[in-house]
Amino acid sequence: MDDRTCHFCLQGANIVMTIDKDTNHGQDSGLEKGVLEEKSSAQDTPLISAKDIADFFCKNTEFFNEHPALLSELSLPHTNGGVVSLVGRQVAVLREQNKQTTKQLHELIEIARQNEELARKMHQLGLTLMDATDPKDIFATLYDNLSKNFHADRVAVRIFGDPAFIDSFAGEEFAGKDTKEISLFKTMIETRQPMCGRMKHQQQAFLFGTEADEITSSVMVPLLGSDWSGIMAIGSFNPDRFEPGMGVELLANMAEVLSFILKPWIAET
């Protein structure tokens, strides 16, 4: 192909191509025989569309390897003005893609680091709860730790059971085995699945009392024993803090540990 007779210019979304005849040889120059045809029209209609050219290059990925001289004829508008070569544009695109990939990788590494640190703190919390001497100490330790490590504005535990001993601490956490409010959490307890997002108003009122209206997002995880059940809830004033579908595996694991620790303090029937 004689690169003196073939010129390309990419303009915006359209591709304009001019094909000059070499009068010395009397033959046409084009991309590929049969691909471009010289046509005339009174309205100067484009010979082929941009999509046709794009399809051609997609099907003939070795085209510029076979016709390297064309690369020097191609020019692309630059966002900052002027033009750049096709190779330069490709390098810029790859550089930007690499920058985005690197950023995403750093974000994933940071999330993994935070999760690892949080898992370490939750493990330490479990060990601390095991050393608690009574339910009052257990709940106080739990509330303080979750408030700090999960940035919780409010933490609540409600057990649908009674204290095991007459002289045991019987705070608001012991809602009683026959309380009617257990029906508010029936689905979650039966499915044993945590729930994130916005609670129902009755659920919030039961768990957080007079502060219920301040809670705009929350996570609830079920507590389960052989003859009792319960709820551990973390509430936030930030509506975006807990969203449906977010991972709460660490809290679910903590709920299992808490259920085991509370077991000796809850009456069995």
ZATI-955681 format. One record per residue (C-alpha): residue in one letter; x, y, z. Coordinates in Angstrom, 3 decimals, decimal comma. Each point is the difference from the previous one (the first is absolute). Layout:
+---+----------+----------+----------+
! r !       c1 !       c2 !       c3 !
+---+----------+----------+----------+
! A !        X !        Y !        Z !
...
+---+----------+----------+----------+
end
This chain:
+---+----------+----------+----------+
! r !       c1 !       c2 !       c3 !
+---+----------+----------+----------+
! M !    0,000 !    0,000 !    0,000 !
! D !    1,329 !    3,440 !   -0,900 !
! D !   -0,376 !    2,075 !    3,129 !
! R !    0,310 !    3,189 !   -2,032 !
! T !   -3,425 !   -0,467 !   -1,400 !
! C !   -1,919 !   -1,005 !    3,147 !
! H !   -0,931 !    2,426 !    2,766 !
! F !   -2,102 !   -0,529 !    3,134 !
! C !   -1,392 !    2,471 !    2,500 !
! L !   -2,145 !   -0,955 !    3,005 !
! Q !   -2,335 !    2,818 !    0,926 !
! G !   -2,206 !   -0,339 !    3,086 !
! A !   -2,462 !   -2,877 !   -0,323 !
! N !    0,233 !   -0,080 !   -3,815 !
! I !    2,856 !   -1,285 !   -2,091 !
! V !    0,762 !    1,857 !   -3,194 !
! M !    2,168 !   -1,736 !   -2,545 !
! T !    1,418 !    1,391 !   -3,234 !
! I !    1,406 !   -2,229 !   -2,689 !
! D !    2,072 !    1,619 !   -2,774 !
! K !    0,718 !   -1,657 !   -3,304 !
! D !    3,555 !   -0,356 !   -1,110 !
! T !   -0,193 !    1,399 !   -3,524 !
! N !    3,400 !   -1,478 !   -0,855 !
! H !   -1,244 !   -3,553 !    0,534 !
! G !   -3,662 !    0,387 !   -0,771 !
! Q !   -0,973 !   -2,193 !    2,938 !
! D !   -1,976 !    0,751 !    3,174 !
! S !    1,501 !   -0,211 !    3,494 !
! G !   -2,192 !   -1,229 !    2,920 !
! L !   -0,118 !   -1,873 !    3,267 !
! E !   -0,568 !   -3,418 !   -1,557 !
! K !   -1,327 !   -1,106 !   -3,367 !
! G !   -3,749 !   -0,507 !    0,222 !
! V !   -0,299 !    1,952 !    3,259 !
! L !   -0,023 !    3,523 !   -1,391 !
! E !   -1,758 !    0,812 !   -3,245 !
! E !    0,100 !    3,303 !   -1,761 !
! K !   -3,501 !    1,370 !   -0,428 !
! S !   -1,333 !    3,343 !   -1,082 !
! S !   -3,109 !    1,709 !    1,264 !
! A !   -1,665 !    3,299 !   -0,695 !
! Q !   -0,424 !    0,512 !    3,734 !
! D !    3,605 !   -1,090 !    0,744 !
! T !   -1,163 !   -2,957 !    2,163 !
! P !    2,831 !   -1,629 !    2,053 !
! L !    1,327 !   -3,157 !   -1,642 !
! I !   -0,134 !   -2,045 !    3,223 !
! S !   -1,109 !    0,588 !    3,582 !
! A !    2,148 !    0,199 !    3,114 !
! K !   -1,537 !   -3,284 !    1,145 !
! D !    1,125 !   -1,705 !   -3,205 !
! I !    3,560 !    1,097 !    0,634 !
! A !   -0,152 !   -1,017 !    3,661 !
! D !   -1,348 !   -3,434 !   -0,985 !
! F !    2,760 !   -0,383 !   -2,558 !
! F !    2,755 !    0,745 !    2,522 !
! C !   -1,590 !   -2,352 !    2,552 !
! K !    0,037 !   -2,813 !   -2,546 !
! N !    3,479 !    0,868 !   -1,304 !
! T !    2,037 !    0,646 !    3,115 !
! E !    3,300 !   -0,491 !   -1,886 !
! F !   -0,805 !    2,697 !   -2,521 !
! F !    2,421 !    2,623 !    1,377 !
! N !    2,731 !   -2,613 !    0,377 !
! E !   -0,317 !   -0,647 !   -3,707 !
! H !   -0,214 !    3,726 !   -0,828 !
! P !    2,131 !    1,771 !    2,644 !
! A !    0,448 !    3,117 !   -2,135 !
! L !   -3,652 !    0,900 !    0,588 !
! L !    0,642 !    0,569 !    3,707 !
! S !    1,934 !    3,157 !   -0,793 !
! E !   -2,955 !    1,302 !   -2,026 !
! L !   -2,575 !   -0,474 !    2,760 !
! S !   -0,791 !    2,852 !    2,368 !
! L !   -2,426 !    0,171 !    2,922 !
! P !   -1,359 !    3,101 !    1,744 !
! H !    1,436 !    0,451 !    3,484 !
! T !   -2,207 !    1,095 !    2,886 !
! N !    2,414 !    2,851 !    0,677 !
! G !    0,061 !    1,113 !   -3,614 !
! G !    2,216 !   -0,986 !   -2,892 !
! V !    0,468 !   -3,536 !   -1,227 !
! V !    1,882 !   -3,089 !    1,127 !
! S !    1,083 !   -3,106 !   -1,836 !
! L !   -1,978 !   -3,204 !    0,260 !
! V !    2,838 !   -1,658 !    1,917 !
! G !    0,187 !    2,971 !    2,352 !
! R !   -3,730 !   -0,185 !    0,601 !
! Q !    0,184 !   -3,718 !    0,707 !
! V !    2,837 !    0,542 !    2,482 !
! A !   -2,020 !    2,732 !    1,744 !
! V !   -3,066 !   -2,264 !    0,246 !
! L !    2,048 !   -2,903 !    1,358 !
! R !    1,701 !    2,301 !    2,495 !
! E !   -3,380 !    1,224 !    1,267 !
! Q !   -1,322 !   -3,566 !    0,247 !
! N !    3,101 !   -1,014 !    1,942 !
! K !   -0,487 !    2,952 !    2,346 !
! Q !   -3,607 !   -1,049 !    0,690 !
! T !    1,010 !   -3,628 !    0,540 !
! T !    2,743 !    1,035 !    2,415 !
! K !   -2,447 !    2,186 !    1,922 !
! Q !   -2,515 !   -2,845 !    0,288 !
! L !    2,741 !   -2,370 !    1,155 !
! H !    1,097 !    2,426 !    2,720 !
! E !   -3,622 !    0,375 !    1,135 !
! L !   -0,415 !   -3,783 !    0,239 !
! I !    3,237 !   -0,300 !    1,956 !
! E !   -1,164 !    2,700 !    2,413 !
! I !   -3,371 !   -1,715 !    0,471 !
! A !    1,758 !   -3,305 !    0,657 !
! R !    2,282 !    1,706 !    2,534 !
! Q !   -2,965 !    1,576 !    1,789 !
! N !   -1,883 !   -3,307 !    0,063 !
! E !    3,037 !   -1,775 !    1,401 !
! E !    0,326 !    2,606 !    2,762 !
! L !   -3,709 !   -0,189 !    0,746 !
! A !    0,122 !   -3,791 !    0,169 !
! R !    2,855 !    0,258 !    2,488 !
! K !   -2,030 !    2,393 !    2,181 !
! M !   -3,080 !   -2,225 !   -0,168 !
! H !    2,093 !   -2,989 !    1,053 !
! Q !    1,329 !    1,981 !    2,945 !
! L !   -3,552 !    1,046 !    0,906 !
! G !   -1,075 !   -3,632 !    0,089 !
! L !    2,827 !   -0,845 !    2,405 !
! T !   -0,893 !    2,986 !    2,195 !
! L !   -3,678 !   -0,982 !    0,132 !
! M !    0,971 !   -3,481 !    1,133 !
! D !    1,655 !    1,532 !    3,036 !
! A !   -3,098 !    2,011 !    0,965 !
! T !   -1,423 !   -0,994 !    3,384 !
! D !   -3,711 !    0,657 !   -0,589 !
! P !   -2,496 !    1,161 !   -2,692 !
! K !    0,321 !    3,653 !    1,057 !
! D !    3,750 !   -0,133 !   -0,619 !
! I !   -0,533 !   -1,860 !   -3,292 !
! F !   -2,384 !    2,605 !   -1,401 !
! A !    2,081 !    2,977 !    1,168 !
! T !    3,131 !   -1,411 !   -1,646 !
! L !   -1,891 !   -0,830 !   -3,196 !
! Y !   -1,587 !    3,451 !   -0,334 !
! D !    3,238 !    1,845 !    0,611 !
! N !    1,990 !   -2,091 !   -2,474 !
! L !   -2,529 !    0,077 !   -2,836 !
! S !   -0,466 !    3,746 !    0,406 !
! K !    3,732 !    0,535 !   -0,482 !
! N !    0,869 !   -2,586 !   -2,645 !
! F !   -3,177 !    0,254 !   -2,099 !
! H !   -0,530 !    3,729 !    0,555 !
! A !   -3,490 !   -0,847 !    1,238 !
! D !   -2,156 !    2,793 !    1,365 !
! R !   -2,188 !   -2,466 !    1,891 !
! V !    0,285 !   -3,691 !    0,909 !
! A !   -2,791 !   -2,138 !    1,418 !
! V !   -0,501 !   -3,635 !    0,998 !
! R !   -3,385 !   -1,553 !    0,688 !
! I !   -0,307 !   -3,577 !    1,206 !
! F !   -3,279 !   -1,833 !   -0,330 !
! G !    0,573 !   -1,978 !    3,163 !
! D !    0,263 !    0,410 !    3,778 !
! P !    3,056 !    0,183 !    2,298 !
! A !    1,209 !   -3,381 !    1,210 !
! F !    0,280 !    1,067 !    3,645 !
! I !   -2,334 !    1,983 !    2,235 !
! D !    2,780 !    2,328 !    1,106 !
! S !    1,392 !    0,374 !   -3,516 !
! F !    0,147 !    3,356 !   -1,724 !
! A !   -3,353 !    0,502 !   -1,712 !
! G !    0,544 !    3,135 !   -2,013 !
! E !   -1,972 !    1,159 !   -3,007 !
! E !    1,954 !   -2,498 !   -2,106 !
! F !   -2,181 !   -2,827 !    1,377 !
! A !   -3,294 !    0,611 !   -1,801 !
! G !   -1,533 !   -3,293 !    1,155 !
! K !   -0,791 !   -3,206 !   -1,829 !
! D !   -3,671 !    0,803 !   -0,570 !
! T !    0,281 !    3,636 !   -1,025 !
! K !   -2,210 !    0,822 !   -2,974 !
! E !    2,758 !    2,067 !   -1,672 !
! I !    1,760 !   -3,200 !   -1,008 !
! S !   -2,364 !   -0,113 !   -2,975 !
! L !    1,697 !    3,135 !   -1,398 !
! F !    3,158 !   -2,031 !   -0,604 !
! K !   -1,537 !   -3,375 !   -0,836 !
! T !    1,259 !   -0,160 !   -3,595 !
! M !    3,581 !    0,917 !    0,861 !
! I !    0,151 !   -2,469 !    2,879 !
! E !   -1,475 !   -2,832 !   -2,058 !
! T !    2,301 !    0,602 !   -2,982 !
! R !    2,968 !    0,767 !    2,260 !
! Q !    1,029 !    2,765 !   -2,383 !
! P !    1,249 !    3,496 !    0,935 !
! M !   -1,891 !    3,007 !   -1,348 !
! C !    1,462 !    3,349 !   -1,053 !
! G !   -1,607 !    3,303 !   -0,919 !
! R !   -2,973 !    1,795 !    1,484 !
! M !   -1,977 !   -1,772 !    2,717 !
! K !   -3,728 !    0,049 !    0,330 !
! H !   -1,154 !    2,672 !    2,435 !
! Q !   -1,336 !   -2,561 !    2,509 !
! Q !    3,319 !   -1,828 !   -0,014 !
! Q !    1,923 !    3,202 !    0,615 !
! A !   -2,299 !    1,055 !    2,817 !
! F !    0,377 !   -3,369 !    1,721 !
! L !    3,785 !   -0,024 !   -0,281 !
! F !    0,952 !    3,647 !    0,453 !
! G !   -2,934 !    1,469 !    1,941 !
! T !   -0,173 !    3,791 !    0,017 !
! E !    3,004 !    0,253 !   -2,346 !
! A !   -1,665 !   -2,068 !   -2,705 !
! D !   -0,757 !    2,950 !   -2,280 !
! E !    3,672 !    0,964 !   -0,095 !
! I !    1,007 !   -3,343 !   -1,515 !
! T !    0,045 !    0,220 !   -3,804 !
! S !    1,872 !   -3,218 !   -0,844 !
! S !    0,804 !   -3,144 !    1,931 !
! V !    1,127 !   -3,601 !   -0,033 !
! M !   -1,697 !   -2,774 !    1,977 !
! V !    1,366 !   -3,489 !    0,597 !
! P !   -1,867 !   -2,835 !    1,728 !
! L !    1,107 !   -1,565 !    3,271 !
! L !   -0,894 !   -3,672 !    0,283 !
! G !   -0,055 !   -2,481 !    2,862 !
! S !   -1,479 !   -3,451 !    0,447 !
! D !   -3,163 !    1,363 !    1,622 !
! W !    0,196 !    3,756 !   -0,542 !
! S !    0,785 !    2,629 !   -2,611 !
! G !    0,908 !    3,652 !   -0,127 !
! I !    1,214 !    2,961 !   -2,026 !
! M !    3,212 !    1,992 !   -0,038 !
! A !   -0,428 !    3,331 !   -1,789 !
! I !    2,311 !    2,842 !   -0,950 !
! G !   -1,598 !    3,304 !   -0,952 !
! S !    1,451 !    3,022 !   -1,765 !
! F !   -1,105 !    3,595 !   -0,505 !
! N !    1,559 !   -0,196 !   -3,480 !
! P !   -2,492 !   -1,369 !   -2,580 !
! D !    2,866 !   -1,367 !   -2,128 !
! R !    1,890 !   -1,747 !    2,809 !
! F !   -1,837 !   -3,321 !   -0,373 !
! E !   -1,516 !   -0,869 !   -3,371 !
! P !   -1,886 !   -3,091 !   -1,197 !
! G !    2,328 !   -2,650 !   -1,370 !
! M !    3,178 !    1,152 !    1,740 !
! G !    2,216 !   -2,644 !    1,557 !
! V !   -0,441 !   -0,489 !    3,746 !
! E !    1,708 !   -3,364 !    0,406 !
! L !    2,130 !    1,186 !    2,908 !
! L !   -3,080 !    1,159 !    1,907 !
! A !   -1,770 !   -3,271 !   -0,730 !
! N !    2,997 !   -1,880 !    1,401 !
! M !   -0,001 !    2,283 !    3,038 !
! A !   -3,701 !   -0,781 !    0,548 !
! E !    0,809 !   -3,724 !    0,081 !
! V !    2,700 !    0,590 !    2,605 !
! L !   -2,320 !    2,198 !    2,062 !
! S !   -2,741 !   -2,638 !   -0,131 !
! F !    2,445 !   -2,564 !    1,379 !
! I !    1,228 !    2,340 !    2,762 !
! L !   -3,549 !    0,941 !    1,069 !
! K !   -1,239 !   -3,591 !    0,071 !
! P !    0,761 !   -0,690 !    3,732 !
! W !   -1,837 !    3,189 !    0,997 !
! I !   -3,280 !   -0,738 !   -1,755 !
! A !   -2,633 !   -2,288 !    1,495 !
! E !   -0,878 !   -3,194 !   -1,834 !
! T !   -3,536 !   -1,391 !    0,014 !
+---+----------+----------+----------+
end
